[in-house]
Amino acid sequence: MGVRVRFAPSPTGPLHIGGVRTALYNYLFAKKLGGTMVLRIEDTDSTRYVPGAEEYIFEALRWSGIAVDEGVEQGGPHVPYRQSERREIYLRYALQLVESGHAYYAFDTPEELEAARAGAGETFSYNHAVRERLATSLRLAPEEVRQRIDRGDQWVIRFKMPANETIEMHDLIRGDVRVNSSTLDDKVLYKSADRLPTYHLANIVDDHLMEITHVIRGEEWLPSLPLHYMLYRAFGWSETQPLFAHLPLILKPVGQGKLSKRDGDKMGFPVFPLEWRSAEGEVSRGYREDGYLPEAFVNMLALLGWNPGTEQEIFSMEQLVEAFSLERVGKSGARFDPEKARWFNAQYLHTMDNDVLGTLLQPVALSHGFECPAELASRIAALVKERATFVGELWGLCSFLFVAPESYDEKSVARFWREESPARIADLREVLTTVQPFTASALEQAITGWIEQGGYNMGQIMNPLRLTIIGTSRGPSLYDICDILGRDETLRRIDRALSLLP
């Protein structure tokens, strides 16, 4: 059997970028080894279910380019892939553990549990030391257990964690781990109240039935690993249990601790892949809506916790698949750098195909009331993209190509517009009327030749000329600007500036 991994998020809200990174690492690992990626929705906690969250997960993965092989939308040999639709499966396996002596019924009411906690103080743990003194099937007679179930008493099934046993485990990132079982409590596996399992039982059963070979998940699940090892042993599945890898946290940009939405709100960057609107109307920013390219977003995430062992920073998805390995995933948390995220986006924008970027510019121009044919959009994209970090910035960098300046930058006028400037620009205007063809290369040859012939330096002429055409002294190549504007518009702008500037 080949490699099979799973990404198993809960639909309890928007998918954090840490979750997207977990999905990405699963995807890269599977594709590197020719394996299969499964998307399973773990919605057993009905009290925390958030409408729209499941669809958000699907769309976030699609936007990120993380292709799923089996799942709720794709189907597959292990349907259904939504845990709420598999509840009868879990009950069967929970009862199997009770019958084999690895689990037991507990009938404790909330009041009884509160009294037990009060009696034990802060050290209370539902474990081997107390379970046979409480209302459990370990103490009650079988007939009483059946009577309580039949009359509708609420119950849970708890795992019977053995006492004082060393549990030996292995993590592909963190190495060998040992835990004494006496430090662990008897976790709830199944609840009669909602007829649903807890995470621990459901994910073990599903990973086994779906033939998962590797579980790659966040380090917050590392404390659950001993229980999961013991569950595999209790079911008799130790020989086929998956290998585990627990990923490091994504940390705050400053200080310690896990990156949170509050950090993003405070420092002005998103922590979700897509924009999220809560039922209360609160809007959380998304990388997509903030103008990040999905390729840049994925590249940035891949390097948060993994390094290729080289100086290379820019990777396509195909290159990431080829280079990725769990051996190069670090144990320590990876600090998130919002400026580095912007840098990645700028790199991808600068190298984007001009025709593709032009198609993104066209609706931006149209939103400002200007139609921009594909060929023109491509030329403009090539002219200004090196100055942009986001697609949304393109309009501010190229609007002068659509709208002639209404005024002229005061600082540029004070610095570059001299007493002799009107006469020189007027003379140069006459030169421009004769340039054939009116292209960037022909304009550069004609203007530089005229400047050399007149004995001027470039700044004396080019800065005032730029000022007349775009209203400021900064911008991309003036020859390219004039080429795009055309002769008539270029001369029109010069004439207007000569009539307005002193």
TARAMO-V608456 format. One record per residue. N is the residue number from 1. RES is the residue in three letters. SS is DSSP state (~ for helix, > for strand, _ for the rest). PHI is phi in whole degrees, 0 to 359 (999 if undefined). NEAR is the number of other ideal C-beta (glycine too) atoms within 10 Angstrom. Layout:
N|RES|SS|PHI|NEAR / N|RES|SS|PHI|NEAR
This chain:
1|MET|_|999|8 / 2|GLY|_|280|10 / 3|VAL|_|294|17 / 4|ARG|>|225|20 / 5|VAL|>|241|26 / 6|ARG|>|219|29 / 7|PHE|>|249|26 / 8|ALA|_|230|23 / 9|PRO|_|281|23 / 10|SER|_|257|20 / 11|PRO|_|279|22 / 12|THR|_|253|14 / 13|GLY|_|153|18 / 14|PRO|_|293|25 / 15|LEU|_|284|26 / 16|HIS|>|291|21 / 17|ILE|~|297|26 / 18|GLY|~|296|23 / 19|GLY|~|292|20 / 20|VAL|~|296|25 / 21|ARG|~|297|24 / 22|THR|~|300|21 / 23|ALA|~|298|26 / 24|LEU|~|297|25 / 25|TYR|~|296|24 / 26|ASN|~|299|26 / 27|TYR|~|298|27 / 28|LEU|~|298|25 / 29|PHE|~|298|22 / 30|ALA|~|296|24 / 31|LYS|~|292|22 / 32|LYS|~|300|16 / 33|LEU|_|255|16 / 34|GLY|_|67|8 / 35|GLY|_|262|19 / 36|THR|>|238|21 / 37|MET|>|250|24 / 38|VAL|>|251|25 / 39|LEU|>|252|24 / 40|ARG|_|243|25 / 41|ILE|>|265|22 / 42|GLU|_|261|18 / 43|ASP|_|249|21 / 44|THR|_|283|24 / 45|ASP|_|270|16 / 46|SER|~|294|9 / 47|THR|~|288|6 / 48|ARG|~|252|12 / 49|TYR|_|296|15 / 50|VAL|_|241|16 / 51|PRO|_|304|8 / 52|GLY|_|91|14 / 53|ALA|~|292|19 / 54|GLU|~|295|18 / 55|GLU|~|296|11 / 56|TYR|~|299|22 / 57|ILE|~|300|25 / 58|PHE|~|301|16 / 59|GLU|~|291|14 / 60|ALA|~|297|25 / 61|LEU|~|291|25 / 62|ARG|~|299|14 / 63|TRP|~|298|18 / 64|SER|~|281|25 / 65|GLY|_|78|14 / 66|ILE|_|266|21 / 67|ALA|_|274|13 / 68|VAL|_|265|23 / 69|ASP|_|269|16 / 70|GLU|>|227|20 / 71|GLY|>|170|22 / 72|VAL|_|302|18 / 73|GLU|_|278|13 / 74|GLN|_|273|14 / 75|GLY|>|75|11 / 76|GLY|_|148|16 / 77|PRO|_|286|7 / 78|HIS|_|239|17 / 79|VAL|_|298|13 / 80|PRO|_|279|14 / 81|TYR|_|254|23 / 82|ARG|>|251|16 / 83|GLN|~|297|24 / 84|SER|~|297|17 / 85|GLU|~|264|13 / 86|ARG|_|239|21 / 87|ARG|~|299|16 / 88|GLU|~|293|8 / 89|ILE|~|298|16 / 90|TYR|~|293|23 / 91|LEU|~|300|17 / 92|ARG|~|300|10 / 93|TYR|~|284|20 / 94|ALA|~|296|23 / 95|LEU|~|294|14 / 96|GLN|~|299|15 / 97|LEU|~|293|21 / 98|VAL|~|296|18 / 99|GLU|~|296|9 / 100|SER|_|274|12 / 101|GLY|_|85|10 / 102|HIS|_|266|18 / 103|ALA|>|210|28 / 104|TYR|>|208|22 / 105|TYR|>|279|23 / 106|ALA|>|233|21 / 107|PHE|_|251|19 / 108|ASP|_|302|19 / 109|THR|_|277|11 / 110|PRO|~|305|8 / 111|GLU|~|293|8 / 112|GLU|~|294|13 / 113|LEU|~|293|15 / 114|GLU|~|295|11 / 115|ALA|~|294|12 / 116|ALA|~|295|16 / 117|ARG|~|294|14 / 118|ALA|~|296|9 / 119|GLY|~|290|9 / 120|ALA|~|267|12 / 121|GLY|~|75|7 / 122|GLU|~|285|5 / 123|THR|~|266|7 / 124|PHE|_|296|15 / 125|SER|_|216|14 / 126|TYR|_|281|20 / 127|ASN|_|219|17 / 128|HIS|_|299|17 / 129|ALA|_|283|14 / 130|VAL|_|238|16 / 131|ARG|~|298|20 / 132|GLU|~|273|10 / 133|ARG|~|256|10 / 134|LEU|_|255|17 / 135|ALA|_|280|19 / 136|THR|>|233|22 / 137|SER|_|289|22 / 138|LEU|_|283|17 / 139|ARG|_|253|13 / 140|LEU|_|279|17 / 141|ALA|_|290|9 / 142|PRO|~|305|8 / 143|GLU|~|295|8 / 144|GLU|~|292|13 / 145|VAL|~|301|20 / 146|ARG|~|297|13 / 147|GLN|~|297|12 / 148|ARG|~|293|17 / 149|ILE|~|293|15 / 150|ASP|~|294|8 / 151|ARG|_|275|7 / 152|GLY|_|93|8 / 153|ASP|_|299|14 / 154|GLN|_|287|14 / 155|TRP|_|214|21 / 156|VAL|>|228|21 / 157|ILE|>|253|25 / 158|ARG|>|250|27 / 159|PHE|>|284|24 / 160|LYS|_|269|21 / 161|MET|_|288|23 / 162|PRO|_|295|15 / 163|ALA|_|269|12 / 164|ASN|_|51|9 / 165|GLU|_|238|14 / 166|THR|>|277|9 / 167|ILE|>|263|19 / 168|GLU|>|259|11 / 169|MET|>|227|17 / 170|HIS|>|223|12 / 171|ASP|>|243|17 / 172|LEU|_|295|17 / 173|ILE|_|257|19 / 174|ARG|_|258|17 / 175|GLY|>|84|9 / 176|ASP|>|283|8 / 177|VAL|>|228|16 / 178|ARG|>|231|9 / 179|VAL|>|221|17 / 180|ASN|>|276|12 / 181|SER|~|297|17 / 182|SER|~|290|15 / 183|THR|~|274|12 / 184|LEU|_|251|22 / 185|ASP|_|260|17 / 186|ASP|_|272|23 / 187|LYS|_|292|19 / 188|VAL|>|288|17 / 189|LEU|>|253|26 / 190|TYR|>|209|28 / 191|LYS|>|236|16 / 192|SER|_|288|16 / 193|ALA|_|301|8 / 194|ASP|_|240|13 / 195|ARG|_|56|11 / 196|LEU|>|229|20 / 197|PRO|>|278|26 / 198|THR|_|274|20 / 199|TYR|~|306|17 / 200|HIS|~|300|18 / 201|LEU|~|289|26 / 202|ALA|~|299|26 / 203|ASN|~|287|24 / 204|ILE|~|293|26 / 205|VAL|~|297|23 / 206|ASP|~|293|22 / 207|ASP|~|298|24 / 208|HIS|~|291|17 / 209|LEU|~|292|12 / 210|MET|_|271|18 / 211|GLU|_|60|16 / 212|ILE|_|288|24 / 213|THR|_|261|19 / 214|HIS|>|220|20 / 215|VAL|>|252|22 / 216|ILE|>|249|26 / 217|ARG|>|213|22 / 218|GLY|>|289|17 / 219|GLU|~|292|17 / 220|GLU|~|297|12 / 221|TRP|~|266|16 / 222|LEU|~|299|17 / 223|PRO|~|297|11 / 224|SER|~|275|17 / 225|LEU|~|300|20 / 226|PRO|~|301|21 / 227|LEU|~|299|22 / 228|HIS|~|294|20 / 229|TYR|~|301|20 / 230|MET|~|291|23 / 231|LEU|~|293|25 / 232|TYR|~|300|18 / 233|ARG|~|293|14 / 234|ALA|~|297|19 / 235|PHE|~|280|18 / 236|GLY|_|80|10 / 237|TRP|_|251|15 / 238|SER|~|302|11 / 239|GLU|~|291|6 / 240|THR|~|245|14 / 241|GLN|_|294|19 / 242|PRO|_|289|20 / 243|LEU|>|277|14 / 244|PHE|>|246|21 / 245|ALA|>|218|20 / 246|HIS|>|252|22 / 247|LEU|>|280|27 / 248|PRO|_|290|20 / 249|LEU|_|289|20 / 250|ILE|>|267|21 / 251|LEU|>|263|19 / 252|LYS|_|301|19 / 253|PRO|_|297|16 / 254|VAL|_|229|11 / 255|GLY|_|77|8 / 256|GLN|_|255|9 / 257|GLY|_|107|11 / 258|LYS|>|291|16 / 259|LEU|_|300|22 / 260|SER|_|230|14 / 261|LYS|~|300|16 / 262|ARG|~|299|10 / 263|ASP|~|297|19 / 264|GLY|~|296|21 / 265|ASP|~|297|13 / 266|LYS|~|289|12 / 267|MET|~|256|12 / 268|GLY|_|82|9 / 269|PHE|_|217|19 / 270|PRO|_|281|24 / 271|VAL|_|240|22 / 272|PHE|>|241|23 / 273|PRO|_|294|28 / 274|LEU|_|236|21 / 275|GLU|_|299|16 / 276|TRP|>|231|22 / 277|ARG|>|246|12 / 278|SER|_|283|12 / 279|ALA|_|298|8 / 280|GLU|_|275|5 / 281|GLY|_|93|6 / 282|GLU|_|286|8 / 283|VAL|>|253|10 / 284|SER|>|252|18 / 285|ARG|_|293|18 / 286|GLY|>|234|21 / 287|TYR|_|297|27 / 288|ARG|_|298|19 / 289|GLU|_|289|16 / 290|ASP|_|280|17 / 291|GLY|_|97|17 / 292|TYR|_|283|25 / 293|LEU|_|279|21 / 294|PRO|~|301|17 / 295|GLU|~|295|19 / 296|ALA|~|291|23 / 297|PHE|~|301|26 / 298|VAL|~|294|25 / 299|ASN|~|301|22 / 300|MET|~|298|23 / 301|LEU|~|295|27 / 302|ALA|~|302|21 / 303|LEU|_|270|17 / 304|LEU|_|268|25 / 305|GLY|_|121|23 / 306|TRP|>|236|24 / 307|ASN|_|228|15 / 308|PRO|_|280|17 / 309|GLY|_|82|10 / 310|THR|_|227|7 / 311|GLU|_|275|5 / 312|GLN|_|296|11 / 313|GLU|_|240|14 / 314|ILE|_|264|12 / 315|PHE|_|228|18 / 316|SER|_|283|13 / 317|MET|~|299|20 / 318|GLU|~|296|9 / 319|GLN|~|291|14 / 320|LEU|~|297|22 / 321|VAL|~|301|16 / 322|GLU|~|293|13 / 323|ALA|~|269|18 / 324|PHE|_|291|22 / 325|SER|_|204|14 / 326|LEU|~|293|18 / 327|GLU|~|298|9 / 328|ARG|~|257|13 / 329|VAL|>|273|21 / 330|GLY|_|281|13 / 331|LYS|_|275|13 / 332|SER|_|277|9 / 333|GLY|_|297|19 / 334|ALA|>|254|21 / 335|ARG|>|283|16 / 336|PHE|_|281|25 / 337|ASP|_|237|14 / 338|PRO|~|298|15 / 339|GLU|~|291|8 / 340|LYS|~|293|15 / 341|ALA|~|298|22 / 342|ARG|~|296|18 / 343|TRP|~|299|15 / 344|PHE|~|301|23 / 345|ASN|~|295|24 / 346|ALA|~|297|19 / 347|GLN|~|299|17 / 348|TYR|~|290|19 / 349|LEU|~|295|24 / 350|HIS|~|293|13 / 351|THR|~|258|11 / 352|MET|_|294|18 / 353|ASP|_|304|11 / 354|ASN|~|298|16 / 355|ASP|~|295|13 / 356|VAL|~|294|10 / 357|LEU|~|296|23 / 358|GLY|~|299|24 / 359|THR|~|294|14 / 360|LEU|~|281|17 / 361|LEU|~|285|23 / 362|GLN|~|304|19 / 363|PRO|~|293|11 / 364|VAL|~|295|19 / 365|ALA|~|298|21 / 366|LEU|~|296|11 / 367|SER|~|294|9 / 368|HIS|_|260|11 / 369|GLY|_|93|8 / 370|PHE|_|233|14 / 371|GLU|_|280|10 / 372|CYS|_|226|22 / 373|PRO|_|305|10 / 374|ALA|~|304|12 / 375|GLU|~|296|10 / 376|LEU|~|294|16 / 377|ALA|~|300|24 / 378|SER|~|295|20 / 379|ARG|~|295|17 / 380|ILE|~|293|26 / 381|ALA|~|301|26 / 382|ALA|~|297|16 / 383|LEU|~|286|21 / 384|VAL|~|245|22 / 385|LYS|~|296|23 / 386|GLU|~|295|12 / 387|ARG|~|262|17 / 388|ALA|_|253|21 / 389|THR|_|253|17 / 390|PHE|_|230|15 / 391|VAL|~|302|20 / 392|GLY|~|298|13 / 393|GLU|~|276|17 / 394|LEU|~|299|24 / 395|TRP|~|297|17 / 396|GLY|~|297|12 / 397|LEU|~|270|17 / 398|CYS|~|232|25 / 399|SER|~|300|14 / 400|PHE|~|297|18 / 401|LEU|~|283|23 / 402|PHE|_|254|15 / 403|VAL|_|234|11 / 404|ALA|_|294|15 / 405|PRO|_|298|17 / 406|GLU|_|273|8 / 407|SER|_|213|8 / 408|TYR|_|232|18 / 409|ASP|_|306|16 / 410|GLU|~|297|8 / 411|LYS|~|294|10 / 412|SER|~|293|18 / 413|VAL|~|298|19 / 414|ALA|~|296|8 / 415|ARG|~|274|13 / 416|PHE|~|243|19 / 417|TRP|_|268|20 / 418|ARG|_|260|11 / 419|GLU|_|300|7 / 420|GLU|_|274|11 / 421|SER|~|299|22 / 422|PRO|~|303|17 / 423|ALA|~|292|10 / 424|ARG|~|294|18 / 425|ILE|~|293|20 / 426|ALA|~|296|12 / 427|ASP|~|296|12 / 428|LEU|~|294|21 / 429|ARG|~|302|16 / 430|GLU|~|295|10 / 431|VAL|~|297|14 / 432|LEU|~|294|18 / 433|THR|_|289|10 / 434|THR|_|253|8 / 435|VAL|_|292|17 / 436|GLN|_|224|8 / 437|PRO|_|287|9 / 438|PHE|_|273|18 / 439|THR|_|240|14 / 440|ALA|~|302|16 / 441|SER|~|292|11 / 442|ALA|~|292|14 / 443|LEU|~|296|23 / 444|GLU|~|298|17 / 445|GLN|~|295|13 / 446|ALA|~|292|18 / 447|ILE|~|290|21 / 448|THR|~|294|14 / 449|GLY|~|295|11 / 450|TRP|~|295|17 / 451|ILE|~|295|18 / 452|GLU|~|295|11 / 453|GLN|~|295|9 / 454|GLY|~|276|12 / 455|GLY|_|76|7 / 456|TYR|_|271|15 / 457|ASN|_|264|9 / 458|MET|~|300|11 / 459|GLY|~|297|11 / 460|GLN|~|298|17 / 461|ILE|~|253|21 / 462|MET|~|292|19 / 463|ASN|~|294|18 / 464|PRO|~|297|25 / 465|LEU|~|296|24 / 466|ARG|~|300|19 / 467|LEU|~|301|23 / 468|THR|~|290|24 / 469|ILE|~|267|25 / 470|ILE|~|239|23 / 471|GLY|_|88|20 / 472|THR|_|212|15 / 473|SER|_|260|20 / 474|ARG|_|242|10 / 475|GLY|_|151|19 / 476|PRO|_|287|19 / 477|SER|_|308|12 / 478|LEU|~|292|19 / 479|TYR|~|296|18 / 480|ASP|~|293|21 / 481|ILE|~|299|22 / 482|CYS|~|296|26 / 483|ASP|~|301|21 / 484|ILE|~|291|16 / 485|LEU|~|294|20 / 486|GLY|_|88|11 / 487|ARG|~|298|16 / 488|ASP|~|300|9 / 489|GLU|~|291|14 / 490|THR|~|299|24 / 491|LEU|~|294|17 / 492|ARG|~|298|14 / 493|ARG|~|290|19 / 494|ILE|~|297|19 / 495|ASP|~|299|13 / 496|ARG|~|295|15 / 497|ALA|~|296|23 / 498|LEU|~|295|15 / 499|SER|~|277|8 / 500|LEU|~|252|12 / 501|LEU|_|280|15 / 502|PRO|_|290|7
